Amino acid sequence: MPQDMPPTGGYGPVQYKRNLPANGFRPAALVIGMGAIMTYGFYKLAQGTKERNELAREKMWSRIHLIPLLQAEEDRDLVRRHLADQAREKELLGENFKVYNSDRYVRPTFAVTPANVTK
């Protein structure tokens, strides 16, 4: 029986790779798919940011347009309180005293005080 001998051209390059079919998608297809999904996500994110900015702008302008109404309401309340205070002062003292040494109008400050003070 003849002895096994190496092949006649030598072994050549060492084969380290297995000849098996690749499972799953090719890496390029995975990268392209992932890029498409991320592009769609960034598109939706940009749309949401634009919508949020538009809603914030609308909110700001609605508040700006309400300022004159709120200021007029506050002014009416101040006039009502001032006239009531003048009437109360006239009823108690008989005449209205000038508290400040000026004819200039000074906006009053009201402090809420408790009705019943416990000691």
MDTraj code that builds the backbone (N, CA, C; nanometers):
import mdtraj as md
import numpy as np

residues = "MET PRO GLN ASP MET PRO PRO THR GLY GLY TYR GLY PRO VAL GLN TYR LYS ARG ASN LEU PRO ALA ASN GLY PHE ARG PRO ALA ALA LEU VAL ILE GLY MET GLY ALA ILE MET THR TYR GLY PHE TYR LYS LEU ALA GLN GLY THR LYS GLU ARG ASN GLU LEU ALA ARG GLU LYS MET TRP SER ARG ILE HIS LEU ILE PRO LEU LEU GLN ALA GLU GLU ASP ARG ASP LEU VAL ARG ARG HIS LEU ALA ASP GLN ALA ARG GLU LYS GLU LEU LEU GLY GLU ASN PHE LYS VAL TYR ASN SER ASP ARG TYR VAL ARG PRO THR PHE ALA VAL THR PRO ALA ASN VAL THR LYS".split()
xyz = np.array([
    [0.0838, -0.1158, 0.0000],
    [0.0000, 0.0000, 0.0000],
    [0.0900, 0.1244, 0.0000],
    [0.0576, 0.2216, -0.0914],
    [0.1452, 0.3368, -0.0979],
    [0.1196, 0.4341, 0.0165],
    [0.2228, 0.4997, 0.0563],
    [0.2118, 0.5928, 0.1665],
    [0.1513, 0.7241, 0.1158],
    [0.0663, 0.7892, 0.2045],
    [0.0074, 0.9174, 0.1669],
    [0.1167, 1.0223, 0.1619],
    [0.1173, 1.0951, 0.0535],
    [0.2183, 1.1967, 0.0344],
    [0.1489, 1.3321, 0.0176],
    [0.2198, 1.4428, 0.0436],
    [0.1588, 1.5726, 0.0209],
    [0.1279, 1.5908, -0.1285],
    [0.0341, 1.6807, -0.1579],
    [0.0021, 1.7011, -0.2994],
    [0.1243, 1.7514, -0.3757],
    [0.1186, 1.7278, -0.5004],
    [0.2371, 1.7613, -0.5796],
    [0.2506, 1.9107, -0.5966],
    [0.1971, 1.9978, -0.5750],
    [0.2313, 2.1397, -0.5867],
    [0.2457, 2.2016, -0.4499],
    [0.2390, 2.1236, -0.3488],
    [0.2452, 2.1750, -0.2142],
    [0.1034, 2.2089, -0.1673],
    [0.0943, 2.2535, -0.0514],
    [-0.0383, 2.2864, 0.0029],
    [-0.0916, 2.4199, -0.0496],
    [-0.0079, 2.5084, -0.0933],
    [-0.0530, 2.6383, -0.1418],
    [-0.0986, 2.7245, -0.0243],
    [-0.1833, 2.8214, -0.0520],
    [-0.2300, 2.9048, 0.0591],
    [-0.3196, 2.8246, 0.1529],
    [-0.3104, 2.8568, 0.2805],
    [-0.3885, 2.7844, 0.3802],
    [-0.5334, 2.8318, 0.3711],
    [-0.6277, 2.7403, 0.3604],
    [-0.7685, 2.7758, 0.3509],
    [-0.8260, 2.7876, 0.4921],
    [-0.8646, 2.9087, 0.5288],
    [-0.9190, 2.9335, 0.6628],
    [-1.0681, 2.9613, 0.6569],
    [-1.1235, 2.9751, 0.5359],
    [-1.2620, 3.0126, 0.5213],
    [-1.3448, 2.8880, 0.4927],
    [-1.4658, 2.8875, 0.5576],
    [-1.5565, 2.7755, 0.5309],
    [-1.6455, 2.8113, 0.4141],
    [-1.6743, 2.7202, 0.3317],
    [-1.7593, 2.7456, 0.2166],
    [-1.9048, 2.7202, 0.2525],
    [-1.9609, 2.8139, 0.3301],
    [-2.1009, 2.8023, 0.3696],
    [-2.1770, 2.9204, 0.3117],
    [-2.3045, 2.9042, 0.2787],
    [-2.3815, 3.0184, 0.2301],
    [-2.4034, 3.1188, 0.3434],
    [-2.4029, 3.2485, 0.3100],
    [-2.4214, 3.3532, 0.4102],
    [-2.5683, 3.3594, 0.4514],
    [-2.5914, 3.3728, 0.5822],
    [-2.7282, 3.3839, 0.6329],
    [-2.7657, 3.5307, 0.6474],
    [-2.8918, 3.5653, 0.6219],
    [-2.9387, 3.7011, 0.6444],
    [-2.9060, 3.7933, 0.5283],
    [-2.9225, 3.9235, 0.5552],
    [-2.8998, 4.0237, 0.4524],
    [-2.7523, 4.0534, 0.4392],
    [-2.7158, 4.1041, 0.3251],
    [-2.5785, 4.1486, 0.3064],
    [-2.5591, 4.2778, 0.3865],
    [-2.4401, 4.3046, 0.4320],
    [-2.4162, 4.4243, 0.5133],
    [-2.4552, 4.5540, 0.4425],
    [-2.4354, 4.5637, 0.3148],
    [-2.4722, 4.6856, 0.2429],
    [-2.6236, 4.7078, 0.2489],
    [-2.7004, 4.6009, 0.2372],
    [-2.8469, 4.6143, 0.2444],
    [-2.8886, 4.6591, 0.3841],
    [-2.8226, 4.6084, 0.4857],
    [-2.8539, 4.6501, 0.6222],
    [-2.8222, 4.7989, 0.6432],
    [-2.7083, 4.8439, 0.5938],
    [-2.6698, 4.9837, 0.6095],
    [-2.7675, 5.0748, 0.5349],
    [-2.8065, 5.0367, 0.4123],
    [-2.9008, 5.1173, 0.3348],
    [-3.0370, 5.1216, 0.4042],
    [-3.0837, 5.0077, 0.4548],
    [-3.2121, 5.0035, 0.5260],
    [-3.2090, 5.0886, 0.6522],
    [-3.1025, 5.0783, 0.7287],
    [-3.0893, 5.1577, 0.8503],
    [-3.0840, 5.3074, 0.8169],
    [-3.0131, 5.3439, 0.7113],
    [-3.0069, 5.4838, 0.6696],
    [-3.1432, 5.5365, 0.6284],
    [-3.2216, 5.4526, 0.5586],
    [-3.3558, 5.4954, 0.5172],
    [-3.4456, 5.5172, 0.6387],
    [-3.4398, 5.4268, 0.7339],
    [-3.5217, 5.4405, 0.8547],
    [-3.4808, 5.5643, 0.9333],
    [-3.3511, 5.5899, 0.9463],
    [-3.3053, 5.7076, 1.0197],
    [-3.3417, 5.8365, 0.9469],
    [-3.3354, 5.8359, 0.8139],
    [-3.3741, 5.9546, 0.7375],
    [-3.5209, 5.9855, 0.7596],
    [-3.6061, 5.8835, 0.7570],
    [-3.7488, 5.9038, 0.7826],
    [-3.7707, 5.9578, 0.9247],
    [-3.6991, 5.9035, 1.0220],
    [-3.7123, 5.9493, 1.1599],
    [-3.6717, 6.0942, 1.1763],
    [-3.5612, 6.1347, 1.1137],
    [-3.5178, 6.2744, 1.1231],
    [-3.6162, 6.3672, 1.0523],
    [-3.6768, 6.3197, 0.9417],
    [-3.7790, 6.3991, 0.8718],
    [-3.8981, 6.4234, 0.9632],
    [-3.9462, 6.3186, 1.0299],
    [-4.0599, 6.3334, 1.1204],
    [-4.0229, 6.4216, 1.2405],
    [-3.9002, 6.4108, 1.2889],
    [-3.8543, 6.4948, 1.3990],
    [-3.8554, 6.6425, 1.3585],
    [-3.8080, 6.6719, 1.2380],
    [-3.8071, 6.8104, 1.1898],
    [-3.9494, 6.8628, 1.1750],
    [-4.0409, 6.7790, 1.1253],
    [-4.1811, 6.8211, 1.1141],
    [-4.2396, 6.8521, 1.2517],
    [-4.2124, 6.7676, 1.3499],
    [-4.2621, 6.7901, 1.4856],
    [-4.2050, 6.9169, 1.5465],
    [-4.0780, 6.9448, 1.5218],
    [-4.0157, 7.0664, 1.5736],
    [-4.0793, 7.1901, 1.5114],
    [-4.1034, 7.1855, 1.3795],
    [-4.1705, 7.2990, 1.3135],
    [-4.3092, 7.3209, 1.3720],
    [-4.3835, 7.2131, 1.3940],
    [-4.5190, 7.2242, 1.4484],
    [-4.5152, 7.2818, 1.5899],
    [-4.4206, 7.2350, 1.6722],
    [-4.4089, 7.2845, 1.8090],
    [-4.3732, 7.4333, 1.8108],
    [-4.2834, 7.4757, 1.7200],
    [-4.2473, 7.6172, 1.7112],
    [-4.3668, 7.7017, 1.6680],
    [-4.4463, 7.6505, 1.5740],
    [-4.5637, 7.7247, 1.5282],
    [-4.6662, 7.7386, 1.6404],
    [-4.6867, 7.6315, 1.7189],
    [-4.7804, 7.6385, 1.8306],
    [-4.7318, 7.7365, 1.9375],
    [-4.6018, 7.7381, 1.9626],
    [-4.5467, 7.8324, 2.0606],
    [-4.5640, 7.9760, 2.0116],
    [-4.5451, 7.9991, 1.8815],
    [-4.5634, 8.1328, 1.8248],
    [-4.7092, 8.1760, 1.8372],
    [-4.8028, 8.0844, 1.8060],
    [-4.9454, 8.1153, 1.8194],
    [-4.9804, 8.1497, 1.9641],
    [-4.9264, 8.0726, 2.0573],
    [-4.9539, 8.0961, 2.1993],
    [-4.9031, 8.2345, 2.2404],
    [-4.7820, 8.2691, 2.1949],
    [-4.7245, 8.3980, 2.2308],
    [-4.8090, 8.5117, 2.1742],
    [-4.8500, 8.5022, 2.0481],
    [-4.9283, 8.6097, 1.9874],
    [-5.0672, 8.6189, 2.0483],
    [-5.1254, 8.5053, 2.0875],
    [-5.2569, 8.5128, 2.1522],
    [-5.2458, 8.5846, 2.2861],
    [-5.1382, 8.5605, 2.3589],
    [-5.1181, 8.6308, 2.4861],
    [-5.0912, 8.7795, 2.4623],
    [-5.0154, 8.8108, 2.3577],
    [-4.9877, 8.9513, 2.3263],
    [-5.1174, 9.0243, 2.2934],
    [-5.2064, 8.9589, 2.2201],
    [-5.3325, 9.0233, 2.1830],
    [-5.4283, 9.0340, 2.3014],
    [-5.4095, 8.9542, 2.4045],
    [-5.4959, 8.9618, 2.5229],
    [-5.4503, 9.0689, 2.6227],
    [-5.3279, 9.1170, 2.6103],
    [-5.2750, 9.2130, 2.7077],
    [-5.3612, 9.3386, 2.7200],
    [-5.4054, 9.4026, 2.6094],
    [-5.4889, 9.5229, 2.6264],
    [-5.6191, 9.4945, 2.6996],
    [-5.6799, 9.3787, 2.6720],
    [-5.8040, 9.3438, 2.7404],
    [-5.7801, 9.3271, 2.8908],
    [-5.6751, 9.2566, 2.9264],
    [-5.6452, 9.2353, 3.0682],
    [-5.6073, 9.3664, 3.1368],
    [-5.5343, 9.4539, 3.0661],
    [-5.4956, 9.5821, 3.1236],
    [-5.6190, 9.6695, 3.1465],
    [-5.7132, 9.6687, 3.0510],
    [-5.8356, 9.7475, 3.0676],
    [-5.9180, 9.6955, 3.1851],
    [-5.9229, 9.5646, 3.1995],
    [-5.9970, 9.5061, 3.3120],
    [-5.9339, 9.5468, 3.4450],
    [-5.8000, 9.5453, 3.4497],
    [-5.7310, 9.5852, 3.5721],
    [-5.7534, 9.7338, 3.6013],
    [-5.7517, 9.8163, 3.4964],
    [-5.7750, 9.9599, 3.5157],
    [-5.9157, 9.9869, 3.5688],
    [-6.0162, 9.9182, 3.5133],
    [-6.1535, 9.9354, 3.5630],
    [-6.1633, 9.8956, 3.7097],
    [-6.0949, 9.7872, 3.7456],
    [-6.0984, 9.7420, 3.8850],
    [-6.0322, 9.8456, 3.9758],
    [-5.9193, 9.9034, 3.9307],
    [-5.8513, 10.0048, 4.0116],
    [-5.9377, 10.1301, 4.0293],
    [-6.0056, 10.1720, 3.9229],
    [-6.0932, 10.2898, 3.9336],
    [-6.2072, 10.2606, 4.0308],
    [-6.2674, 10.1432, 4.0201],
    [-6.3764, 10.1061, 4.1111],
    [-6.3277, 10.1059, 4.2554],
    [-6.2099, 10.0470, 4.2804],
    [-6.1560, 10.0440, 4.4165],
    [-6.1225, 10.1849, 4.4664],
    [-6.0670, 10.2672, 4.3772],
    [-6.0294, 10.4035, 4.4159],
    [-6.1531, 10.4846, 4.4540],
    [-6.2583, 10.4750, 4.3710],
    [-6.3803, 10.5506, 4.4016],
    [-6.4464, 10.4993, 4.5298],
    [-6.4440, 10.3683, 4.5513],
    [-6.5001, 10.3126, 4.6743],
    [-6.4181, 10.3589, 4.7950],
    [-6.2864, 10.3653, 4.7793],
    [-6.1997, 10.4103, 4.8877],
    [-6.2251, 10.5588, 4.9188],
    [-6.2424, 10.6382, 4.8150],
    [-6.2723, 10.7804, 4.8338],
    [-6.4059, 10.7986, 4.9069],
    [-6.5070, 10.7210, 4.8661],
    [-6.6381, 10.7304, 4.9305],
    [-6.6300, 10.6873, 5.0762],
    [-6.5553, 10.5823, 5.1035],
    [-6.5398, 10.5342, 5.2403],
    [-6.4669, 10.6379, 5.3256],
    [-6.3644, 10.6995, 5.2684],
    [-6.2887, 10.8024, 5.3408],
    [-6.3768, 10.9246, 5.3683],
    [-6.4575, 10.9635, 5.2704],
    [-6.5456, 11.0789, 5.2885],
    [-6.6506, 11.0490, 5.3952],
    [-6.6991, 10.9262, 5.3978],
    [-6.8002, 10.8874, 5.4975],
    [-6.7406, 10.8879, 5.6378],
    [-6.6166, 10.8407, 5.6507],
    [-6.5544, 10.8321, 5.7833],
    [-6.4997, 10.9657, 5.8311],
    [-6.4320, 11.0388, 5.7425],
    [-6.3626, 11.1599, 5.7841],
    [-6.4355, 11.2892, 5.7482],
    [-6.5301, 11.2820, 5.6596],
    [-6.6020, 11.4021, 5.6204],
    [-6.5421, 11.4707, 5.5005],
    [-6.4149, 11.4500, 5.4722],
    [-6.3516, 11.5077, 5.3535],
    [-6.2381, 11.4168, 5.3093],
    [-6.1913, 11.4369, 5.1871],
    [-6.0815, 11.3559, 5.1331],
    [-5.9496, 11.4272, 5.1586],
    [-5.8558, 11.3553, 5.2173],
    [-5.7236, 11.4106, 5.2433],
    [-5.6277, 11.3645, 5.1353],
    [-5.5347, 11.4538, 5.1030],
    [-5.4280, 11.4137, 5.0118],
    [-5.3176, 11.3511, 5.0949],
    [-5.2858, 11.2301, 5.0624],
    [-5.1837, 11.1597, 5.1385],
    [-5.0450, 11.2010, 5.0911],
    [-5.0330, 11.2235, 4.9603],
    [-4.9045, 11.2621, 4.9040],
    [-4.9038, 11.4124, 4.8810],
    [-4.7886, 11.4722, 4.8844],
    [-4.7757, 11.6161, 4.8609],
    [-4.7646, 11.6452, 4.7117],
    [-4.8532, 11.5867, 4.6345],
    [-4.8480, 11.6034, 4.4903],
    [-4.9873, 11.5784, 4.4337],
    [-5.0140, 11.6399, 4.3188],
    [-5.1408, 11.6144, 4.2515],
    [-5.1304, 11.4967, 4.1556],
    [-5.0134, 11.4427, 4.1458],
    [-4.9910, 11.3308, 4.0544],
    [-5.0595, 11.2063, 4.1075],
    [-5.1164, 11.1243, 4.0165],
    [-5.1840, 11.0015, 4.0574],
    [-5.0800, 10.8969, 4.0950],
    [-5.0975, 10.8353, 4.2088],
    [-5.0091, 10.7283, 4.2537],
    [-5.0913, 10.6013, 4.2589],
    [-5.0447, 10.5031, 4.1904],
    [-5.1183, 10.3771, 4.1847],
    [-5.1194, 10.3125, 4.3224],
    [-5.2393, 10.2798, 4.3734],
    [-5.2447, 10.2233, 4.5079],
    [-5.2016, 10.0769, 4.5093],
    [-5.1535, 10.0363, 4.6234],
    [-5.1200, 9.8954, 4.6421],
    [-5.2129, 9.8408, 4.7489],
    [-5.2731, 9.7299, 4.7191],
    [-5.3674, 9.6690, 4.8117],
    [-5.3048, 9.5435, 4.8690],
    [-5.3181, 9.5261, 4.9978],
    [-5.2698, 9.4058, 5.0633],
    [-5.3902, 9.3337, 5.1240],
    [-5.3972, 9.2042, 5.1026],
    [-5.5050, 9.1257, 5.1583],
    [-5.4716, 9.0956, 5.3030],
    [-5.5592, 9.1364, 5.3917],
    [-5.5365, 9.1111, 5.5356],
    [-5.6429, 9.0151, 5.5849],
    [-5.6077, 8.9297, 5.6796],
    [-5.7071, 8.8358, 5.7304],
    [-5.8148, 8.9065, 5.8124],
    [-5.9374, 8.8509, 5.8085],
    [-6.0492, 8.9116, 5.8802],
    [-6.0346, 8.8915, 6.0315],
    [-6.0021, 8.7700, 6.0728],
    [-5.9881, 8.7386, 6.2150],
    [-5.8424, 8.7119, 6.2460],
    [-5.7853, 8.7935, 6.3322],
    [-5.6457, 8.7759, 6.3703],
    [-5.6426, 8.7059, 6.5044],
    [-5.5792, 8.5915, 6.5107],
    [-5.5690, 8.5185, 6.6368],
    [-5.4334, 8.5466, 6.6980],
    [-5.4318, 8.5576, 6.8309],
    [-5.3053, 8.5866, 6.9002],
    [-5.2554, 8.4647, 6.9714],
])
top = md.Topology()
chain = top.add_chain()
for i, resn in enumerate(residues, 1):
    res = top.add_residue(resn, chain, resSeq=i)
    for name in ("N", "CA", "C"):
        top.add_atom(name, md.element.get_by_symbol(name[0]), res)
traj = md.Trajectory(xyz[None], top)
